[in-house]
Amino acid sequence: MAKKPAGNTELSADQRVVVLHGPEAFLRSLYTDQLKAALTKVHGEIEIVRHDGRASQAVDVLDDCRSFGLIQQHKLVIIDDADEFLKSSEDDDDEGAAEAARAVGRKTNRQLIESYCASPSDSATLLLRCTTWRGGKLDKLIPEVGAVVACEELSDDRAVAWVGRRAPSRYQSSIDTPTAALLVERLGADLGRLDSELSKLSSAAGEGKPITRQLVVELVGQSREEEVWGVQQTLLAGDATANLVHVRELLNVSRVPTQQMMWAISDLARKVHAMSAGLRAGMNPFSLAGTLKLWGPAKDAVTHAAHRTTPASAAKLFGACVDMDARTKSGFSDPERAIDVLAARFADPSIWTGSARQRRG
């Protein structure tokens, strides 16, 4: 039996159209499993049909929804990248195509799905999955026949609670709250990564035995703070290739969330700018370091970097980080591509040419 996901929504077999949207891919997967289990309980074996939203047309999707299966009584029709599937009627880049479709009396994918929601098939459940959701009329139509579920990343506190529930329900193990908090501290609130580590830790603990703090310390990698400082230290060295290799290792191997990486890069630029401006104004570097919460090697590295630039150059770097962060959150830039661009930007020699002028100033 599928376990209830971390959110509060309970999916059921009588929902004909369901949307799962948001950045937490593992939560979308859990909700999908919950929906499959609910449909199987009512209808027995179901047929699952998958469509790539980047390449599929609504007429083909809806044909699958309305046609009867050869053996199974019910279908689950899944559209992945549903935001791409629906975007043609609302994005400026595709407005010409939408106008052309209207000129010949052909409806867009979005319009066809809107019409379908008014009278969905009883023999199928349509599931749309995506990271970004622009519902429009669908936000009013779908709740009448199904559900729209946001799969957002959990706060650290909720992730700790989720870990405490997940260990016994999925892995027949247990983990106390302080140990769960340490696991979240080291990995972040990415549920997929936490679940993978719980699987490893429960196996190491042994069947029915608790996951201990010592196991987490021994088997789980660096804390997020250590990872953040590691990449910040690399960025300050000024080697573009090393920058890209390090951020890609953290994203692809360590599975550090893109939001955390973007924060680490922006936070570093902010501190370099604040330190540079403070030094130019004649402030005490030790006092500045305390204000910026810089200690140990981080204090020395950021102070040294601030001496190598000017407040104006550092401000441009920080501004680029803020702008790129806003673009990724608005869906205008791919997060991983944005991180690559900023990592390379830190190695731009023009940013670090102000050292002589600043020392003479």
Secondary structure as the mmCIF struct_conf table of DSSP 4:
data_model
#
loop_
_struct_conf.conf_type_id
_struct_conf.id
_struct_conf.beg_label_comp_id
_struct_conf.beg_label_asym_id
_struct_conf.beg_label_seq_id
_struct_conf.end_label_comp_id
_struct_conf.end_label_asym_id
_struct_conf.end_label_seq_id
HELX_LH_PP_P HELX_LH_PP_P1 ALA A 2 LYS A 4
BEND BEND1 ALA A 6 ASN A 8
TURN_TY1_P TURN_TY1_P1 ALA A 13 ASP A 14
BEND BEND2 ARG A 16 ARG A 16
STRN STRN1 VAL A 17 HIS A 21
BEND BEND3 GLY A 22 PRO A 23
HELX_RH_AL_P HELX_RH_AL_P1 ALA A 25 HIS A 43
BEND BEND4 GLY A 44 GLU A 45
STRN STRN2 GLU A 47 ASP A 52
TURN_TY1_P TURN_TY1_P2 GLY A 53 ALA A 55
HELX_RH_AL_P HELX_RH_AL_P2 ALA A 58 ARG A 66
BEND BEND5 SER A 67 SER A 67
HELX_LH_PP_P HELX_LH_PP_P2 PHE A 68 GLY A 69
BEND BEND6 LEU A 70 ILE A 71
BEND BEND7 GLN A 73 GLN A 73
STRN STRN3 LYS A 75 ASP A 80
BEND BEND8 ASP A 81 ASP A 81
HELX_RH_AL_P HELX_RH_AL_P3 ALA A 82 LEU A 86
HELX_RH_3T_P HELX_RH_3T_P1 LYS A 87 SER A 89
TURN_TY1_P TURN_TY1_P3 GLU A 90 GLU A 90
HELX_RH_3T_P HELX_RH_3T_P2 ASP A 92 ASP A 94
HELX_RH_AL_P HELX_RH_AL_P4 GLU A 95 ALA A 103
TURN_TY1_P TURN_TY1_P4 VAL A 104 GLY A 105
HELX_LH_PP_P HELX_LH_PP_P3 ARG A 106 THR A 108
HELX_RH_AL_P HELX_RH_AL_P5 ASN A 109 ALA A 118
BEND BEND9 SER A 119 SER A 119
TURN_TY1_P TURN_TY1_P5 ASP A 122 SER A 123
STRN STRN4 ALA A 124 CYS A 130
BEND BEND10 THR A 131 THR A 132
TURN_TY1_P TURN_TY1_P6 GLY A 136 LYS A 137
HELX_RH_AL_P HELX_RH_AL_P6 LEU A 138 VAL A 145
STRN STRN5 GLY A 146 ALA A 150
HELX_LH_PP_P HELX_LH_PP_P4 GLU A 152 SER A 155
HELX_RH_AL_P HELX_RH_AL_P7 ASP A 156 TYR A 171
BEND BEND11 GLN A 172 GLN A 172
STRN STRN6 SER A 174 ILE A 175
HELX_RH_AL_P HELX_RH_AL_P8 THR A 177 LEU A 187
BEND BEND12 ALA A 189 ALA A 189
HELX_RH_AL_P HELX_RH_AL_P9 LEU A 191 ALA A 205
TURN_TY1_P TURN_TY1_P7 GLU A 207 GLY A 208
HELX_LH_PP_P HELX_LH_PP_P5 LYS A 209 LYS A 209
STRN STRN7 PRO A 210 ILE A 211
HELX_LH_PP_P HELX_LH_PP_P6 THR A 212 THR A 212
HELX_RH_AL_P HELX_RH_AL_P10 ARG A 213 LEU A 219
BEND BEND13 VAL A 220 VAL A 220
HELX_RH_AL_P HELX_RH_AL_P11 ARG A 224 LEU A 235
TURN_TY1_P TURN_TY1_P8 LEU A 236 GLY A 238
HELX_RH_AL_P HELX_RH_AL_P12 ALA A 240 ASN A 252
TURN_TY1_P TURN_TY1_P9 VAL A 253 VAL A 253
BEND BEND14 SER A 254 SER A 254
HELX_RH_AL_P HELX_RH_AL_P13 THR A 258 ARG A 280
TURN_TY1_P TURN_TY1_P10 ALA A 281 GLY A 282
HELX_RH_AL_P HELX_RH_AL_P14 PRO A 285 THR A 291
TURN_TY1_P TURN_TY1_P11 LEU A 292 LYS A 293
HELX_RH_AL_P HELX_RH_AL_P15 GLY A 296 HIS A 307
TURN_TY1_P TURN_TY1_P12 ARG A 308 ARG A 308
BEND BEND15 THR A 309 THR A 309
HELX_RH_AL_P HELX_RH_AL_P16 PRO A 311 LYS A 329
TURN_TY1_P TURN_TY1_P13 SER A 330 GLY A 331
BEND BEND16 PHE A 332 SER A 333
HELX_RH_AL_P HELX_RH_AL_P17 PRO A 335 ARG A 345
TURN_TY1_P TURN_TY1_P14 PHE A 346 ALA A 347
HELX_RH_3T_P HELX_RH_3T_P3 PRO A 349 TRP A 352
HELX_RH_AL_P HELX_RH_AL_P18 SER A 355 ARG A 360
#
